Amino acid sequence: MDLDIQSYSLGHHGIVAGIFDVLKIGEVIDGIMPKRGSKNLPHSTIIKAMILNGLGFTHQRLYLFPNYFMTIPTEKLLGEGIGPSDLNDDVVGRTLDAIYRYGATDLVNQIALHVMGQFSLGTQLIHVDTTDFSLYGR
């Protein structure tokens, strides 16, 4: 019997990808930043890949982005049929452009509001004063 068995370690990537899916963050992203064109991966998948990439492949050039995914099971983490070559610098760059056009702060706020709506976090009073800043040192 000739079995072609491969084993991959998901490590913390599986937990992060799973939480991303359980919280339906991808649905929020795709709802507010729909992908135009049928050939490319949705922005939510690329953002999920960027989050995973940020957990261990920081300070690298954008063209090296696919290299990070060479040793992890992209199909298990990002979806069926998605391989490292699908996560090229062009696709990542277009998603970064879409985030810029929408507004990074607005995107994070929409995701945070969505997640907060799923849990009772005790948000009766929220105060954020972003007009102050402190500086320490010389």
C-alpha positions in Angstrom: 0.0 0.0 0.0 1.5 3.3 -1.1 0.1 6.1 1.0 1.1 9.7 0.4 0.6 11.1 3.9 1.7 14.6 4.7 1.7 16.2 8.2 1.7 19.9 9.0 1.9 21.7 12.2 -0.8 24.4 12.5 0.6 25.8 15.8 -1.0 29.1 16.8 -2.0 29.7 13.2 -4.9 27.3 13.5 -6.2 29.1 16.6 -6.0 32.5 15.0 -7.5 31.4 11.7 -10.3 29.6 13.6 -11.2 32.6 15.7 -11.2 34.8 12.6 -13.8 32.4 11.1 -15.9 31.9 14.3 -16.2 35.6 14.8 -17.2 36.0 11.1 -14.6 38.8 10.6 -14.3 37.8 6.9 -18.0 38.4 6.4 -17.7 41.9 7.8 -14.7 42.7 5.6 -16.4 41.3 2.5 -19.5 43.3 3.3 -17.8 46.6 3.5 -15.0 46.1 1.0 -16.4 43.8 -1.7 -13.9 42.5 -4.2 -14.4 43.6 -7.8 -13.5 40.9 -10.3 -14.0 37.2 -10.1 -10.5 36.0 -10.5 -8.9 37.2 -7.3 -9.2 36.1 -3.7 -11.5 38.2 -1.5 -10.0 40.9 0.6 -11.0 38.9 3.7 -8.8 36.0 2.8 -5.9 38.3 2.1 -6.4 40.1 5.4 -6.5 36.8 7.2 -3.3 35.8 5.5 -1.7 39.1 6.5 -2.7 38.5 10.1 -1.1 35.1 10.0 1.9 36.5 8.3 2.2 39.2 11.0 2.6 36.5 13.6 6.0 35.4 12.3 7.3 36.9 9.1 7.6 40.6 10.0 10.0 43.1 8.5 10.2 41.3 5.2 9.7 42.7 1.7 6.2 42.4 0.2 7.4 40.2 -2.7 8.5 37.6 -0.1 5.0 37.3 1.3 4.3 33.9 -0.3 7.5 32.4 1.2 6.0 32.5 4.6 3.2 30.2 3.6 5.5 27.6 2.0 5.7 25.5 5.2 2.2 25.9 6.5 -1.1 24.4 5.2 -2.7 27.3 3.4 -5.7 25.3 2.3 -6.5 24.4 5.9 -6.0 27.9 7.2 -7.3 30.1 4.3 -9.6 27.9 2.2 -9.6 25.1 -0.4 -7.4 25.6 -3.4 -5.4 28.5 -1.9 -1.7 28.0 -2.2 1.3 30.2 -1.4 1.6 31.4 -5.0 -1.9 32.9 -4.7 -0.7 35.2 -2.0 1.6 37.3 -4.2 2.6 40.9 -3.7 0.1 42.1 -6.3 -2.9 40.6 -4.5 -1.6 41.9 -1.1 -0.9 45.3 -2.5 -4.4 45.6 -4.0 -5.9 44.6 -0.6 -3.8 47.2 1.1 -5.0 49.8 -1.4 -8.6 48.8 -0.7 -8.0 49.2 3.1 -6.5 52.6 2.4 -9.5 53.7 0.3 -12.0 52.5 2.9 -10.0 53.8 5.8 -8.0 51.5 8.2 -9.5 53.1 11.3 -13.1 52.7 9.9 -12.3 49.0 9.0 -11.0 48.2 12.5 -14.0 50.1 14.1 -16.5 48.0 12.0 -14.8 44.8 12.9 -14.7 45.8 16.6 -18.3 46.7 16.6 -19.2 43.4 15.0 -17.3 41.4 17.5 -18.6 43.5 20.4 -22.2 42.8 19.2 -21.5 39.0 19.6 -20.6 39.3 23.2 -21.8 41.0 26.3 -18.7 43.1 27.1 -20.3 45.6 29.4 -19.9 48.7 27.2 -22.3 51.0 29.0 -19.8 53.8 29.1 -16.9 54.3 26.8 -14.6 57.3 26.8 -11.6 57.6 24.5 -9.8 60.9 24.5 -7.4 60.8 21.6 -6.6 64.5 21.7 -4.0 64.1 24.5 -0.6 62.5 24.3 2.2 62.2 26.8 5.9 62.3 26.2 8.5 61.0 28.7 12.2 61.4 28.6 14.5 64.0 27.5 
